[in-house]
Amino acid sequence: MTDDTNAPEAEYLGLLAQGCFMLQRDPQSGAAVFPPRLRAPGHGGKLGAFAPLSGRGVIYAMTVQPKKPPEPPRIVVLVDLDEGGRMLSHMPAATPDSVAIGDAVTARIITEGETPTVVFDRAQ
């Protein structure tokens, strides 16, 4: 018997490595689901295939994580995606005074260490 509990995360990271921002969809609500998982939150049903996202969203919540000087603080955000669902990430180009709850943001893929990840920037 194979252990496929990490299969959704592995597929997600593989897609990011190819430059594709895609998340699973809940077939009942149609909303994007993050983080990748085997079953849908709430009802436990099977999730749909990974689908492309626009990368657009709005900051639902944020916090400033102080760093040891001279490092700038890290802006951690919870983003409501336009396609539904919420995603936790950070905004590497932001400062505490440059963003606020309700601001429109867009996603981009970067590599931190060896792992691709999605971060957000203020929408233009």
GROMACS elastic network, one bead per residue, 0.5 to 0.9 nm:
[ bonds ]
;  ai    aj funct       b0    kb
    3     6     6  0.76512   500
    3     7     6  0.84027   500
    4     7     6  0.50154   500
    4     8     6  0.81149   500
    4    38     6  0.86696   500
    5     8     6  0.74066   500
    5     9     6  0.85336   500
    5    37     6  0.78148   500
    5    38     6  0.68278   500
    6     9     6  0.54403   500
    6    10     6  0.61243   500
    6    11     6  0.86653   500
    6    36     6  0.88885   500
    6    37     6  0.79037   500
    6    38     6  0.84447   500
    7    10     6  0.50858   500
    7    11     6  0.61008   500
    7    12     6  0.85644   500
    7    36     6  0.88623   500
    7    37     6  0.82564   500
    7    38     6  0.81374   500
    8    11     6  0.51510   500
    8    12     6  0.61264   500
    8    13     6  0.86788   500
    8    24     6  0.85319   500
    8    35     6  0.89576   500
    8    36     6  0.53421   500
    8    37     6  0.56086   500
    8    38     6  0.66287   500
    8    50     6  0.89897   500
    9    13     6  0.61513   500
    9    14     6  0.84687   500
    9    35     6  0.77728   500
    9    36     6  0.53613   500
    9    37     6  0.69612   500
   10    13     6  0.52144   500
   10    14     6  0.60565   500
   10    15     6  0.86373   500
   10    36     6  0.89166   500
   11    15     6  0.61910   500
   11    16     6  0.86643   500
   11    36     6  0.87120   500
   11    50     6  0.86219   500
   12    15     6  0.52046   500
   12    16     6  0.63116   500
   12    17     6  0.87026   500
   12    20     6  0.89370   500
   12    21     6  0.83052   500
   12    22     6  0.70760   500
   12    23     6  0.70803   500
   12    24     6  0.87131   500
   12    36     6  0.69225   500
   12    50     6  0.79415   500
   13    16     6  0.50084   500
   13    17     6  0.61196   500
   13    18     6  0.86928   500
   13   115     6  0.76122   500
   13   116     6  0.65370   500
   13   117     6  0.77311   500
   14    17     6  0.50646   500
   14    18     6  0.64894   500
   14    19     6  0.88916   500
   14    20     6  0.87224   500
   14   116     6  0.85524   500
   15    18     6  0.51066   500
   15    19     6  0.64760   500
   15    20     6  0.51610   500
   15    21     6  0.68660   500
   15    22     6  0.70341   500
   16    20     6  0.50319   500
   16    21     6  0.58668   500
   16    22     6  0.77333   500
   16   109     6  0.68475   500
   16   110     6  0.87021   500
   16   115     6  0.89876   500
   16   116     6  0.58852   500
   16   117     6  0.68895   500
   16   118     6  0.79375   500
   17    20     6  0.73790   500
   17   109     6  0.84906   500
   17   111     6  0.83464   500
   17   115     6  0.80525   500
   17   116     6  0.57880   500
   17   117     6  0.85710   500
   18    21     6  0.89186   500
   19   108     6  0.89199   500
   19   109     6  0.67275   500
   19   110     6  0.89515   500
   19   116     6  0.88034   500
   20    52     6  0.72501   500
   20    53     6  0.87714   500
   20   109     6  0.82037   500
   21    51     6  0.84482   500
   21    52     6  0.60341   500
   21    53     6  0.61520   500
   21    54     6  0.81264   500
   21    55     6  0.72480   500
   21   107     6  0.83062   500
   21   108     6  0.80785   500
   21   109     6  0.74992   500
   21   118     6  0.77237   500
   22    32     6  0.88246   500
   22    50     6  0.56718   500
   22    51     6  0.51188   500
   22    53     6  0.56045   500
   22    54     6  0.89620   500
   23    32     6  0.58980   500
   23    33     6  0.62091   500
   23    34     6  0.68478   500
   23    35     6  0.82341   500
   23    36     6  0.70503   500
   23    49     6  0.80678   500
   23    51     6  0.56394   500
   23    52     6  0.67439   500
   23    53     6  0.71898   500
   24    31     6  0.84192   500
   24    32     6  0.57470   500
   24    33     6  0.54795   500
   24    34     6  0.75758   500
   24    35     6  0.88258   500
   24    36     6  0.66902   500
   24    37     6  0.83366   500
   24    47     6  0.64980   500
   24    48     6  0.58495   500
   24    49     6  0.55105   500
   24    51     6  0.60983   500
   24    52     6  0.88696   500
   25    28     6  0.86954   500
   25    29     6  0.81146   500
   25    30     6  0.56418   500
   25    31     6  0.55230   500
   25    33     6  0.57701   500
   25    40     6  0.85075   500
   25    47     6  0.60029   500
   25    48     6  0.51005   500
   25    49     6  0.66369   500
   25    50     6  0.66430   500
   25    51     6  0.69734   500
   26    29     6  0.55924   500
   26    30     6  0.50257   500
   26    31     6  0.55054   500
   26    32     6  0.64708   500
   26    33     6  0.66872   500
   26    39     6  0.89204   500
   26    40     6  0.61394   500
   26    41     6  0.84186   500
   26    45     6  0.81969   500
   26    46     6  0.78285   500
   26    47     6  0.52593   500
   26    48     6  0.60770   500
   27    30     6  0.52228   500
   27    31     6  0.78343   500
   27    40     6  0.87021   500
   27    45     6  0.84260   500
   27    46     6  0.79033   500
   27    47     6  0.63202   500
   27    48     6  0.58913   500
   28    31     6  0.82549   500
   28    45     6  0.85811   500
   28    47     6  0.89842   500
   29    32     6  0.87854   500
   29    84     6  0.88277   500
   30    48     6  0.89625   500
   30    83     6  0.80584   500
   30    84     6  0.76832   500
   31    83     6  0.59591   500
   31    85     6  0.55849   500
   32    50     6  0.89151   500
   32    51     6  0.83520   500
   32    53     6  0.83900   500
   32    81     6  0.78394   500
   32    83     6  0.60312   500
   32    84     6  0.53223   500
   32    86     6  0.78625   500
   33    36     6  0.66036   500
   33    37     6  0.81731   500
   33    40     6  0.76378   500
   33    41     6  0.80998   500
   33    47     6  0.86216   500
   33    84     6  0.79293   500
   33    85     6  0.55688   500
   33    86     6  0.73898   500
   33    87     6  0.83056   500
   34    37     6  0.77672   500
   34    85     6  0.69050   500
   34    86     6  0.65973   500
   34    87     6  0.58749   500
   34    88     6  0.83291   500
   35    86     6  0.89735   500
   35    87     6  0.74579   500
   35    88     6  0.87105   500
   36    39     6  0.89521   500
   37    40     6  0.73810   500
   37    41     6  0.88426   500
   37    47     6  0.81589   500
   38    44     6  0.86660   500
   38    45     6  0.88411   500
   38    46     6  0.70121   500
   38    47     6  0.69328   500
   39    43     6  0.82252   500
   39    45     6  0.55317   500
   39    46     6  0.51524   500
   39    47     6  0.58239   500
   40    43     6  0.61815   500
   40    45     6  0.52597   500
   40    46     6  0.61279   500
   40    47     6  0.56364   500
   41    44     6  0.58340   500
   41    45     6  0.80319   500
   42    45     6  0.84882   500
   44    47     6  0.86237   500
   47    50     6  0.88521   500
   48    51     6  0.84010   500
   52    55     6  0.87677   500
   53    56     6  0.79448   500
   53    81     6  0.86295   500
   53    82     6  0.84022   500
   53    83     6  0.69775   500
   54    57     6  0.86340   500
   54    81     6  0.86346   500
   54    82     6  0.75595   500
   54    83     6  0.77973   500
   54   106     6  0.82593   500
   54   107     6  0.82733   500
   55    81     6  0.72938   500
   55    82     6  0.77939   500
   55    83     6  0.88535   500
   55   105     6  0.81240   500
   55   106     6  0.52338   500
   55   108     6  0.73755   500
   55   120     6  0.85859   500
   56    80     6  0.87263   500
   56    81     6  0.61054   500
   56    82     6  0.57594   500
   56    83     6  0.83639   500
   56   104     6  0.73457   500
   56   105     6  0.58730   500
   56   107     6  0.64406   500
   56   120     6  0.89852   500
   56   123     6  0.79471   500
   57    79     6  0.60515   500
   57    80     6  0.53853   500
   57    82     6  0.50251   500
   57    83     6  0.82780   500
   57    84     6  0.89423   500
   57    86     6  0.89339   500
   57   103     6  0.85114   500
   57   104     6  0.58109   500
   57   105     6  0.53660   500
   57   106     6  0.63343   500
   57   107     6  0.81674   500
   57   123     6  0.88171   500
   58    78     6  0.85691   500
   58    79     6  0.54730   500
   58    80     6  0.52894   500
   58    81     6  0.66281   500
   58    82     6  0.77169   500
   58   101     6  0.77397   500
   58   102     6  0.56088   500
   58   103     6  0.55448   500
   58   105     6  0.57153   500
   58   106     6  0.84922   500
   59    62     6  0.71220   500
   59    77     6  0.64579   500
   59    78     6  0.59966   500
   59    80     6  0.63080   500
   59    81     6  0.88149   500
   59    99     6  0.87633   500
   59   100     6  0.72643   500
   59   101     6  0.50611   500
   59   102     6  0.50663   500
   59   103     6  0.55562   500
   59   104     6  0.65683   500
   59   105     6  0.70303   500
   60    77     6  0.74627   500
   60    78     6  0.55045   500
   60    79     6  0.53093   500
   60    80     6  0.59225   500
   60    86     6  0.84182   500
   60   101     6  0.57042   500
   60   102     6  0.62300   500
   60   103     6  0.85158   500
   61    76     6  0.84936   500
   61    77     6  0.58005   500
   61    78     6  0.50983   500
   61    79     6  0.71369   500
   61   100     6  0.83690   500
   61   101     6  0.57277   500
   61   102     6  0.82392   500
   62    75     6  0.69684   500
   62    76     6  0.55529   500
   62    78     6  0.61442   500
   62    79     6  0.86936   500
   62    90     6  0.88593   500
   62    99     6  0.89294   500
   62   100     6  0.75659   500
   62   101     6  0.67032   500
   63    74     6  0.83817   500
   63    75     6  0.60095   500
   63    76     6  0.53398   500
   63    77     6  0.65991   500
   63    96     6  0.85829   500
   64    73     6  0.63468   500
   64    74     6  0.58410   500
   64    76     6  0.62534   500
   64    77     6  0.88564   500
   64    95     6  0.87720   500
   64    96     6  0.66565   500
   65    73     6  0.55192   500
   65    75     6  0.62615   500
   65    76     6  0.70511   500
   66    69     6  0.87628   500
   66    71     6  0.85615   500
   66    72     6  0.73951   500
   66    74     6  0.64457   500
   66    75     6  0.87940   500
   67    70     6  0.79119   500
   67    71     6  0.56778   500
   67    72     6  0.62187   500
   67    73     6  0.51555   500
   67    74     6  0.71466   500
   68    71     6  0.57941   500
   68    72     6  0.79422   500
   68    73     6  0.82999   500
   69    72     6  0.69327   500
   69    73     6  0.87478   500
   71    74     6  0.88305   500
   72    95     6  0.79589   500
   73    95     6  0.73574   500
   73    96     6  0.77757   500
   74    90     6  0.70930   500
   74    91     6  0.72782   500
   74    92     6  0.68123   500
   74    94     6  0.81340   500
   74    95     6  0.79326   500
   74    96     6  0.85332   500
   75    89     6  0.87159   500
   75    90     6  0.55112   500
   75    91     6  0.54630   500
   75    92     6  0.70062   500
   75    93     6  0.87947   500
   75    94     6  0.66720   500
   75    95     6  0.69637   500
   75    96     6  0.68374   500
   75    99     6  0.88412   500
   76    88     6  0.74594   500
   76    89     6  0.59332   500
   76    91     6  0.65277   500
   76    92     6  0.89465   500
   77    87     6  0.81708   500
   77    88     6  0.58586   500
   77    89     6  0.55485   500
   77    90     6  0.53569   500
   77    91     6  0.71844   500
   77   101     6  0.88336   500
   77   120     6  0.84115   500
   78    86     6  0.65286   500
   78    87     6  0.56329   500
   78    89     6  0.65390   500
   78    90     6  0.82022   500
   79    85     6  0.83939   500
   79    86     6  0.53650   500
   79    87     6  0.52167   500
   79    88     6  0.63798   500
   79    89     6  0.78196   500
   79   105     6  0.81353   500
   79   120     6  0.87310   500
   80    83     6  0.83994   500
   80    84     6  0.66213   500
   80    85     6  0.60318   500
   80    87     6  0.67233   500
   81    84     6  0.51595   500
   81    85     6  0.57750   500
   81    86     6  0.58264   500
   81    87     6  0.71872   500
   82    85     6  0.80751   500
   88   119     6  0.89713   500
   89   117     6  0.85394   500
   89   118     6  0.68870   500
   89   119     6  0.57283   500
   89   120     6  0.72543   500
   90    94     6  0.88651   500
   90   118     6  0.83050   500
   90   119     6  0.54706   500
   90   120     6  0.63250   500
   90   121     6  0.87971   500
   91    94     6  0.54717   500
   91    95     6  0.84281   500
   91   119     6  0.57905   500
   91   120     6  0.50378   500
   91   121     6  0.58872   500
   91   122     6  0.84204   500
   92    95     6  0.83459   500
   92   119     6  0.72796   500
   92   120     6  0.76606   500
   92   121     6  0.77741   500
   93   120     6  0.85296   500
   93   121     6  0.68021   500
   93   122     6  0.88282   500
   94    97     6  0.81153   500
   94    98     6  0.60164   500
   94    99     6  0.67862   500
   94   121     6  0.73086   500
   94   122     6  0.80060   500
   95    98     6  0.52062   500
   95    99     6  0.70035   500
   96    99     6  0.63381   500
   96   100     6  0.81784   500
   97   100     6  0.78115   500
   98   122     6  0.87224   500
   99   102     6  0.88133   500
   99   103     6  0.66754   500
   99   122     6  0.74285   500
  100   103     6  0.57419   500
  101   104     6  0.89011   500
  103   122     6  0.70980   500
  103   123     6  0.79568   500
  104   121     6  0.86663   500
  104   122     6  0.60917   500
  104   123     6  0.53609   500
  104   124     6  0.84942   500
  105   120     6  0.60514   500
  105   121     6  0.54035   500
  105   124     6  0.82196   500
  106   119     6  0.83762   500
  106   120     6  0.54365   500
  106   121     6  0.54660   500
  106   122     6  0.63209   500
  106   123     6  0.54031   500
  106   124     6  0.85702   500
  107   118     6  0.62738   500
  107   119     6  0.56338   500
  107   121     6  0.64533   500
  107   122     6  0.89509   500
  107   123     6  0.89505   500
  108   117     6  0.83655   500
  108   118     6  0.56371   500
  108   119     6  0.55824   500
  108   120     6  0.61358   500
  108   121     6  0.76437   500
  109   116     6  0.66237   500
  109   117     6  0.55893   500
  109   119     6  0.62760   500
  109   120     6  0.86357   500
  110   115     6  0.84056   500
  110   116     6  0.56013   500
  110   117     6  0.55260   500
  110   118     6  0.63574   500
  110   119     6  0.70932   500
  111   114     6  0.62264   500
  111   115     6  0.54018   500
  111   117     6  0.59354   500
  111   118     6  0.85724   500
  112   115     6  0.54533   500
  112   116     6  0.62246   500
  112   117     6  0.69578   500
  113   116     6  0.81367   500
  120   123     6  0.87519   500
  121   124     6  0.87893   500
